[in-house]
């Protein structure tokens, strides 16, 4: 069996790894247009391994997150990768937020999150002495991880099993042949890969501009920010479409790192999938503050000046985005203001850590979230995975996808290998 995987982020590599385990006789090939693995969402996320607090019980997010974090913890231990259960507190700043925090507690309990503890204001300060809040929920097993390192380890597993990760290949065509139940993928080499190239030793990337066609018995599309485009190439329906949201961060200066011991999160607004500004300790000891959520003017626009006219026009033409914008324009303006004003950004963070000042933070790298939006303007919340004949498409895999990657791989592999 020949199996292709589009996307060398953590999901695509986890899927390729799992398929190599289940079908050691299969020839597994991963394709990615970049010159290194984990170039986009995997390499720009917060590094948090989520315990499963927020997700609707019974949803794919809930079940795969709980399964996934256990698998991830064991894998990091096996491979000697950083995995720090620094814990998380979700903070109710006012009495008005206590009801929503109780709902998170109910969901987390239903999802089987271990070690949960309701915190009074005094108990909250015992865990995070510099935090202001009237109550909190403590998840001691929420952890921080180096997800790019995990993705690189997955790639090593794929190649050790005889598979290939081909970098610098842009997929330009996907066509399924019904009679033979095979898939032809056209790919153009975008250049010689960099130091991150992973191959089987013989399959080196050649001269830039070379084109070739590859034939697979099964194809999995895990293309992140390009997932809707790849799905349409494969003959899937138009929606949902990806709307890119840039999440901007600041980082505490080292002298102020003591203000945060672990992870400090707000009580989320249930109308949005974005959590709002929070504090995230990373495995290297640094502490990030953020992110906000502003429309990115390019699919891979990590800086405000990154503009791709074609990407922007595609977003504006999608009816779901226009409906979303009309519905939530006030929130969008607040996010833009926070992005333009460091003082406003820090003021939002001061709601949790009042000692924080503008002098305490410096800019940190941003990320871009591939948010799927349906035609009616609804933000797709749960993972969305579909199948069309020999092709499986991942249309929405936001947080906690990295946490859930090994469990998502199990789920997808079952779709890939089923007959009929």
N, C-alpha and C positions, 0 to 999 in steps of 0.2 A: 504494500500500500504506500502511495506517495501522498504526503500531507503537507500542505502549505499553510503558513501563518503569516499574516500581514501585520507588522508592528512588533518592534523590539523594545517595548516598554515592559513593565513588570507583569502585566496580564498576558501579553503575547508570549513572553518567555516562560511564564508559569504553565501556560497551556501546552506549549511545545515540550516542556519537560515532562508533564503528565502523560502526554500522548506517547512520548518515547518510552516511558515506564510501562504503559499498558500494551503497547505494540512494539516490542523491541525489533520486530522484523520490518517496521515501517521506515521509510526514508522521510525524515522531517526537515523541512527547510523554512527558516524564518527570513522574511524580507523587511527591510526598513530603509527609508530614503536618507536617513542621516548617517554620519560617519562614525557614530558611537551609539551604544545602547543607552536607554533611559534618558533620551535627550530632552523630553518635554515634561509631561505631567509627573512621571516617576522621579525625574531629576530635579523637580521644582516644588515638591510638596512639603508639608510641615514635618514629616517624619514621625507622625503619631500613629501608633498601633492602637486602634480603637477597640474598646471592650464591648460595645453594642448598646450604649445607653439610649440613643434617641430613636431607634428605628422601629417602625410599626411591627408588633409581634406577628410572626407568620410571613413577613415579607422576605424577599430574597436577601435584601440588605441585612436583616436581622439574623436569619439562619446562616448565611454564608460568612457574616462577620464573626459570629460566635465560633463557628467551626474553623474559620480561617485564622483567628488569633492564636488558637491552640496549636495549629499546624505551624504557624510562623514562629512562635516561641521555640518549639522543638527544633525547627530547621536552623534557627540562629544558633541554638546551643550546639547542634551537631556540626555546624560549619565554623563555629568560633566568631560569629558576627555580633556586633553590639546589640543588646536588647536590655533596656533599663526600665523596670517597672517603677517609674518615678511617681505615678499616680496623678489623678486629675480631680479638681474640685469644680463643680458647676455652681455658680454663685448667684443667688437671688439678691439683688441690690436693694429692693424695696418689698414691702408686704404684698404689693400688687403682683409680683412675680412668683410668689410662693405656690399659687395654684398650678402654674405651668411647671414649676420644678417638681411638684408632687406627681404630675402626669409623667414626667421623665422618669421619676422613681418607679412608677407603676410599670412603664414600658420596660425599663431595665430589669426589673424583677421578673416580668413575664419572659424576657429574653434569656434569663438565667445568668445575668452578670453577677459574678461572685464578689463578696466582700463589701457590698454597698453599705454606706452608713449615712444617715441623715445628720446634719451638723447644725447646731445652734450657732449664733454669732460668735460666742466664745470658743466653741469647739473648732469653728472654721479658722479662727486666728491661731489656734494651736498648730494647725497644719500649714497655713500660709499666714505668717504673722503680719504681713504688710497689706493684706486684703481687707477691703471694707464690704460688708454684706450683712444682711439680716438672717440669712440661712444658707446652707450649702448642701450639696450631695457629693460624697467622696467615693471615687472609684479607684481603689488602691492598685488594681491590676492593669489600668491603662498604662501603656509603655511608650517609649521612644526608640526608634530604629533608624538605621541607615539604609533606606530603601534602594538607592542606587547600588550599594554594595550587595544587597540581596538580589537585585536584578542581574548583576554581573555573575553572581554565584549560580543563578538559574541558567544563564547562558553557558557557563562552564559545564553544567550538568547535561545540557542539550548536546554539546559537542562531544563530551565524554561518552555519550550513548550513541555516537555516530551521526548525529544531526549536524546541520549547518546553519550558521547565522550570517546572512549576506547583507552587509551594510552598503550604503550608497546606491540603493536600488529603488527608484520611484516606480510604483505600479501605475501603469497607464491604461490597462485594459483587463477586464475580467469577463470571461464568457463561459457559460456552462453548456455542455453538450448533452442534451437529454438522453439521446440514444445510448451513449457510452457511459453516462453518469460521471463524466470527468469535467474538470475545470481548466481552462487555459488562462494563464496570467501573463500579460505583457508587461515587461519591466525595462526601464531605461536606466543605465548606470549614470549616476550623477557625479561620479568622480572616484578616485582612489580613496578608500577609507583611511581614517587616521589610526592612532595608536589603539583605539578601542576595538578594532576589527577582530571578529571571532570567526574562524573558518575551521574546516576539517583538515587543513594542512595543504590540500591540493587546489581547493576552489578559491583562488585568489580573485579579488576584484580587478577587472582589467581597465582598459582605456576608457576615459570619460566619453559618454555619448553612445557607447555600444548598447544595442537593444537585443533582447532575446525573448523567447516565449518559453514558459515552463508549464508542464501539464501535471495536474494533481488529481487524485481521486477524491480528496476532501480539502476544503479550504476554510480557514477561520480568519475572520476580519476583526482585528483588535487594534484599530488605528487611532484611538483617542481623539485628538482634535480634528482628525480627518475622517472620522468613522462614518459620518453620514455620506460623504463623497464616495468613499470606498463602497459603502453599501449600495448606493445608487449605481455605481459601476457594475456591481454584481446583480443588478436587476431588481433590487429591493425598492420599496415605496419611498417617496420623497421624505416623509416625516418619520420620526422627529428630526429636526435639523439642529446642528450644533451652533450655539451662540457662545462665543468665547468671552469669558469674564476674567479680567486681570485682577489678581489679588496682590496688593502691595504691602510690604512689611517694613517695619523699622526694627532695629536690633539694640538691645540695651548695651551701653558701654560696659566694659568689664567691671569697672568700679561699682556699678549698680546692679550687677547680676544677682546679688544677695536678696534683692526684692522679691524674687520668685524662686521657690524651691522646686516646683514641679510644673503642672499644667493648670492654668486658670482660665475657665471658660464661662461665657455668659449663659443665661437661660435663653435659648433661641426663640425667635419669632416664628411660630408655626406656619406662617404664610410663605416663608422663604426657605430654600435649602441651605442658604449661607448662614453660618453661625454668628457672624459679627466679629468685631475685634476681640482677640484673646491673647494670652501669653503662653508661649510654647518654649520649653527648654529642649535643647537639642543634644545629641549624643556627644558633641564636642564641648559641651558646657555653656555655649552661648544661649541667649534667650531672645526670641523673636516676638514682636508685638504686631498683631494684625491677624488676618488680612482684611482689607476692605473688599469691595466687589464692584468694579467699574467695567463698562463695556470695552473690550479690547478692539482696537481698530485694525487688527490683523489676527489671523488664527493663531499665529505664534508671536504675538506682539507683547514682549516682556517689558518694553519701555513705552512711556506715553508717546514718544515720537515715532514708534514703529507703526507705520500705516501701509496697508495693502489694499488698494482701491477695490480690487476684485473681491476680496474677502468682505470688505465693508458693504459693498453693494449687495452681495449675496445675503448678508445678515438683514439689511434693510428691506430686501424684497420678500423675505420669509414672512408670511402673514402672522405666524405665531409670535415673532418678535414685535411686530407692530402692535398686536393686541397686548402683549406683555408690557410694552412701553407705556401705552395709554393707561393701563391698570395701575402701574407702579411708578409713575414718573416722579412723584415727590421723593420716594425712597432713592431713586436714581440720582436726583439732584443732590441729596444729602451725601451720597457716596462720592460723587464728583467733587463736592466741596471739601470733603475729608481728604481726597487725593491731592487737591491743589494746596491745601493748607496743613502744614506740619503741626501747627498749634491746634487745629481742630481735631486732627487725628489723635494727638496725645491727650487732648481733653476727653475724648471718648474713652481712652484707655484709663484715664485717671478715675473714672467711675468705679474701677476695681482696685486700683493701686493709687491712692491719693497722693502718695509721696513722689510720684513720677513727675518729671519736668521735661520741657523741650530739650534741655541740655543733656538729658540722660540717654537719648537715642540717636542712632545714625541710620541712614538708609541701608536696607538689606535687599537681596535679590527677590524679585517678584516671581509669581507663578501665573499660569493661565489655566482656568478650569474649563473643560469641555462640557458645557451645560446643554443637555438636550432639551429642546422646547417643542411641544406639540403645536399643530396648526391652530388650535384654539387659544394659544397663549399660555398653556399650562406648563410649568416647569416639571419635567419628568423627574420624579424623586427616586423611584426604585431602579435597580439594575434592569436593563432591557436587553434581552438576548433572544435572537430569532434564528430560524433555519429556513432556507429555501433550497430544497434538494440537497446537493453535496456541500452547500455553503452555509456556514454558521456566522452570523453577524452580531457583534456586540455594539449596540446602538447607544447605550448609556452606561457608563461605569465610573461615576464620580466617587468621592470618599464615601465609604471606607474600602474602596476597591483594592488599594495597595495592601491594607490589612488582610483583606479577604482573598488575596490573589491565589493562594494554593487551593482554597475551597472553590473559588470561581473556576479554577482549572479543572477540578473534579467534575463540576457541574457541566462545563462546556464539553469536556471529553466524552461524557455520556451522550451528548447530542451528536458529536462528531462520529462516534463509532457505531451508533445505532443504525441498523439497515432500514432501507425503505424510505 
